[in-house]
Amino acid sequence: MTRSRFVAIGGLALSLIGSSAQNIKAQDEDLSRKITQFLGDNAVNYIQPAVSVFSANLNSGLYHTAEIHGFLGFEVGLVVMAAPVLDNKKTFRAVLPDTVHTYVVGRDYDKFVMTSTALGSKGTKVYYRQAAPGTPPIYEFPGGIDLNVVPIVAPQLNVGLPLGTEFMFRYVPEVKISDEVGKLKLMGVGLRHSLSQWLPGPTLSGSPKPGEFPLDISLGLMYQEFTLKDSGGGDFIKTKVFSAGVQASKSLFILTLYGGLAYETATTNISYVYRPTTGLDVSVRPFSVKLDEIKGDNNFRITGGLKIHLVFLDIFADYSVASQPVASAGVVLTFR
């Protein structure tokens, strides 16, 4: 597989990601602008559901069999991941400041209010309790991008190495999506190793023999980084995800049943400028904000799936049960 072909597949994935990004941008205003209205715990609680859903997607579709490619065998293809947005990820309890100009919490307005997360729909306007009709809000929380499912697409290359080991690679080069969305980049590297090659299994002679275990079993590790730059070229979002797990599969003719158990982590850093544009807080001078180490919800997942093998083509689909569930599917060209 030449570098140019893999980049071409990356370009196709990029166009699909870009289309999704443009569709999101077409709704009201983009996420990088909405978050500029939040500070502190409100900012974290607003963006964390989106971080959790997106990182759960990245840790999906990493395998569709536990069988490892032979030396220099390879496969390349596209993986589509889609995570449903659960109801508890669409709203959060926001905390209002103790004072807004001459207004005081408790006396003039409530301390807490339910409002939309980054994945929810409408935001919330907070009014002075004695406000006359037509009075502008004291404070206003923007809405989200109103998604029920968050899909992403990534190209993936697997290459067989010696000793029953396989190298995994995901890559989308840094490319500008639009003036509003900015630039995105994805890169991931990982290894898988066959455990079943060391396990004894029954033979016709009756004596157990290593490599004859009735199931394919493998161990896999994967690390990925995703960066989304703002329109000014700075890192708006940087997400790092890691997955370690064991997989098992059993093939029968053209069908392969597979599954696995994985431990995973995800951390995201976000940088932006606080720039309120609504409510009485608009007089605040803009300043830089950094949200560090926002965690994804998932720690463990159980995955089950089915693959169909057609000559040199594999078509697969699976579903992962976790705090944030994910479905993934893909088509790969494979040479074992």
N, C-alpha and C positions, 0 to 999 in steps of 0.2 A: 504494500500500500504506500503510494508516494505521498509526500507531504502536501502536494498541490491538491490531490483528491480528497485528503482528509480536511483540508481547509475549505474545499468546495462544499463538503457536507456541513462543515461548521457554518459556512455562509448561509446554507439553507436553514439550518437551525436558527441562526441569527435573524433571518428574515421573519421566521415564525415568532420569535421572541419580540422582535421589533413591532410586528403587527399587533401583538397583545399590548405592548407598551403604548402604542399609538392609540389603541382603543380606550385604554385607561385614561390617557391624556385628554381624549375627546370629551370625557365626562367632567364638567365643571372646571376643575383645575387639577394639576398633577399632585401626587403625594408629597413630593419634595417641597411644595409650597404650603400644603395643608399643615405639615408638621411644624412649620415656622410659627404657628399660633400657640404652641404648647411649650411648657417648661416643666422640669423636675419629674416627679412621679406621674404627672398627667401625660407628659411626652412619652415616657416608657410604657405606660399602660395603653396609650393610643397606638403605638407602633408595634408592641410586642406580639400581638396576634398575627400580624402580617409576617413578622420575622419567623415565628414558629411554623406557620404554614409553608413559607418558602423554603426554610431549611429542611423541613420534613420531606419536601419534594426532592431536594438535592440528594438526600440519602436514600432515594428510591431508584428502582430500575437498574441496580448495579450488577445483577446477574439474572440468568434465566435457566441455569443448569449448574450442578455442582461438578460437572465434568470439566477438566482443565485441558486447554489446547496443547497439542504436542509441540515440540520445539519448532519455532518459526511458523506454526499455524496461527491464524489470526481471524478476527471478525471485526467488522465495522458497520455502524448503523446509527439510527436515530432512536432515542428513547423519549417517550412522552410521559410526564408525570402530572397527576391532577389530584389536588387535595381539596376535599369539601370544607367549606367554612362553616363550622358549627355555630349554633346560636350564641353560645357563651363567648364567642370571639368577635361578636358584632357590637357589643356595648361594654362600657366600663363605668365605674363610679368616679367622676372627676371631683377634684378638690378645688374650691375657689379660694383666692387670696383673702387674708383677714380684712384688708381694706382695698377699695378701688376708688381713688380720689376721696371724696367726702363720705362715701358709703361704707358702712361697717357690717361685717358678716354677723349673722344672728339677728341684728336689729333691722337691717334693710334687705337682706337676701340670705338664702340658705347656704350652709357651708358645703354641702354635697349635692351633686346633680348627676343623673344618668345621661350619658351621651354616647355618640358613636365612636367606635374604634376606626382604625384605618381601613378595615374591611366592611364596616357597617355602611349605613346610608346617611340619614339626615343628622346634622349636628343639633346643638341645643343653645337657645338664647336665654340669658338670665336677665330678668327685669327687677327694678326696684319695686318693693312690695306696694308702695303707694303710687306707682307710676300711672300717669294719665295716658289715655289712648294716644298712640302715635309717638310715645316717648321711645328713644333708641335704647337698646339693651345696655345694661351695665357691662356685660361680658358675653362673648359669643364663642362657642366651640364649633369648629368646622366639622363637616361630616366626613365620611370615608369615600371609598371608590365603589362601594356597593357590589361586592362580588359574592356569589354563592359557591363558586369553584375557582381555585387558583391553578392554572396549568402552566407548565414550563416545558421546554424542549431542549435536549442536549445531545450532541453527537458523542459516540463512545467508540474507542478502539481498544481491543484486547489482543495481545501478542503472546504466544507461548514461549517460555524460557526453559532452560534445562531443569531437571530434577522435579518435574511435575509442578512447575510454578508458572504463573501467568501475570503479565503486566497489564494494568488497566489505565486508560488515559481519556479524560474528557477535556475538551478545549474549544472555546469560542474566543477569537482574538478581539482585542479592544477596538470597537467600532462605534462611531457616533450614530445613535438612533435618530435623534432630532435635536433641535436647539433647546427644546423644553426638557426632554428626558435626559439628554446628555449621552455619555458613553458607558458601555457595559463590557465586562470581560469575565470569562469563566475558565478556570483551570482546575483539574483534579488528577491525582495520581494514586495508584493503588496496586496491591499485589494479592493474588490468590494462590493457595497451595493445596495440592491434593493430599488429603489425609487417608483416603481409602486405599491409595497405593501401598500404604504401610500396614494395612489391616488384613489379617488372614481371612480367607473365605473357603467354602467347600469346593472341591474339584471332583472329577470323575473317578480319580483314584481313591478318593475318600480321605486323603490327607489335606488338611488346611494349607493354603498357600497364600502368601502376601500378594495383594493386588487383585484377589478374586472375591473381595467383599461384594455382597449383592447390591449394595447401594453406592452411588458416588457421593463422597463426602469431602467438603473442602472448607478451608479457613480463609477469610478475606478481610483486608484492611483497605480503607479508602479515605483520603484527605482531599478536600476541595475548598477553593476560595472563589467567591463571587464579589465583584466590585461594580458599583454603579456610581459614576461620576456625575456631578451636577453640571448645569450649563456653563459654569465658570471653570470647569476642569478639575475641581476639588473632589475628593472622595466623599460622596454623600452617604453611601452605605457600603460597608465591607463585612461580608459574612464568611466565617470559617466553620466548616462542618467536618466531622470525623465519624466513621462507622467501622466497627469491628464485629464480625459475626461468623457463625458457622452455617453452612448450607448443605442440603442433601437433595438428591434427585434420583429418579428411577425412570428409565426410558423403556417404551414398549412400541416397537415399530416406529411410526413417525411422531408419536406423542411422548412428551416428557412431563411428569409431575415433579414439581420442585417446591422447596420451602426453606425457611431459615429463621434463625433467631439472631438478633443483632443488638449490640449496645451502641448508642450514638450520642454525640454532643453537638451543640451548635451555639456559637457566640457571634454577636453582631455589634459593630461599632457604627455610630451614626454621627455625622457632623453637619451642622446647619446654622443659620443665623436667625435668632428670634426676632420676628418682625411682625408684630400684631397689626392687623388691618381692619379689625372690626371691634365694636364695643368701646368703652371709655379708656381702654388700655393702649390706644393707638399713640398716645403721647410718649410712650416709653421708647427710648432711643435703642435701635437695634444693637444686638451683641451676639457674639459667637457662643454656640452651645455644643458640647460633646456628650453623647450618651455612650458609655462604655460597657462592654460585656453584657449585653442583653441576651438572655438565654432562651433557647427554644424549649418547647414543652416536652419533647420526646427524649426518653432515656433508653427505653427498650421497645422492640417491635417484633412481632411474629408475622412472617410473610408466607403466603401460599400462592402458587400459580401454575399455569399450564403453557407449554411450548409445543408448537407444531413445526416439524423439520421437513422442508421441501427441497431436496437436492442440496443447493448451496444457500438456501434461504431459511432463516428462523423467524417465526412470528410468535410473539409471546404476550401474555397479560398476567398480572398478579395484583394482589391486594394485601396491604399491610395493616394489621391491627395494632394500634398504639394510641397514646393520648391524642395525637393528631393523626388520624388514619390517612392513607394515601393509596391511590390506584395508579399503576403504571403499565405501559404497553410499549412494544417496540417492534421494529423490523430490522434485522441485521443480515449482512452477507457474511457467511462463515466458511472457512477452510481449515479443517482440523488436521 
